[in-house]
């Protein structure tokens, strides 16, 4: 991915901020990865706000397509997108809470 596509990916998805604890070779690397991930936790509310805007936008578009334009297929696509972004928001909340724990899982 180059240019705008990479920028859009990093704007919406946060996995690039975190270290993969599964790749740690020993306890020290695992602890360092956990501490790094805890320090990156502070960015998750920003991503939650971004996903909230996506959720609201998808819902409003779905309402417009259903109520005003009477196109049920496009409304269903928007409402499905809304449900998917709600799932993403739940994931962000769970990760934010999990990373608040002082000890690694």
C-alpha positions in Angstrom: 0.0 0.0 0.0 1.3 3.4 -0.9 0.3 6.9 -0.4 -3.3 7.6 0.3 -4.3 4.0 0.9 -1.7 3.6 3.6 -2.7 6.9 5.2 -6.4 5.8 5.2 -5.5 2.4 6.7 -3.5 4.0 9.5 -6.3 6.6 10.1 -8.9 3.8 10.6 -7.0 0.8 12.0 -4.7 0.8 14.9 -2.9 -2.6 14.7 0.3 -1.0 13.4 0.7 0.8 16.8 1.0 -2.3 18.8 3.7 -4.9 19.3 2.9 -8.6 18.6 3.5 -10.4 21.9 3.3 -13.7 20.2 6.6 -13.0 18.4 8.5 -12.5 21.7 11.2 -15.0 22.2 11.5 -14.8 26.0 9.9 -13.3 29.1 11.8 -10.0 28.8 10.7 -9.4 25.3 7.1 -10.3 26.2 7.2 -7.8 29.1 8.6 -5.1 26.9 5.9 -5.7 24.3 3.2 -5.6 27.0 4.6 -2.3 28.3 4.8 -0.9 24.8 1.2 -1.9 24.1 0.1 -0.3 27.4 1.8 3.0 26.4 0.0 2.9 23.0 -3.3 2.4 24.8 -3.7 6.2 25.0 -4.4 6.4 21.3 -7.4 4.0 21.4 -10.0 6.7 22.4 -9.0 8.6 19.2 -9.7 5.6 17.1 -13.0 5.1 19.0 -14.1 8.6 18.1 -13.2 8.0 14.4 -15.2 4.8 14.4 -18.1 6.6 16.2 -18.2 9.1 13.3 -18.3 6.2 10.8 -21.1 4.5 12.7 -23.1 7.7 12.9 -22.5 8.4 9.2 -23.5 4.9 8.1 -26.7 5.1 10.2 -27.6 8.5 8.8 -27.0 7.4 5.2 -29.1 4.3 5.9 -31.9 6.4 7.2 -31.7 8.8 4.2 -31.7 5.9 1.7 -34.6 4.2 3.5 -36.9 7.1 4.4 -36.3 9.8 1.8 -35.1 7.9 -1.3 -36.9 4.6 -0.7 -34.0 2.5 -1.8 -34.0 -0.4 0.6 -31.0 -2.2 -0.8 -28.7 0.8 -0.3 -30.2 1.3 3.2 -29.5 -2.3 4.1 -25.9 -1.9 3.0 -25.5 1.2 5.1 -27.2 -0.4 8.2 -24.9 -3.4 7.8 -21.9 -1.1 7.7 -23.3 0.5 10.9 -23.5 -2.8 12.6 -19.9 -3.7 11.6 -18.6 -0.4 12.9 -20.4 -1.0 16.2 -18.5 -4.3 16.5 -15.2 -2.5 15.8 -16.1 0.0 18.5 -16.7 -2.8 21.0 -13.4 -4.3 20.1 -11.6 -1.0 20.7 -13.3 -0.7 24.2 -12.4 -4.2 25.2 -8.7 -3.6 24.2 -8.6 -0.3 26.0 -9.9 -2.0 29.2 -7.6 -5.0 28.8 -4.5 -2.9 28.4 -5.4 -1.0 31.6 -4.5 -4.1 33.7 -1.1 -3.8 35.3 -0.1 -7.4 34.6 0.2 -9.2 31.3 -2.3 -11.9 30.5 
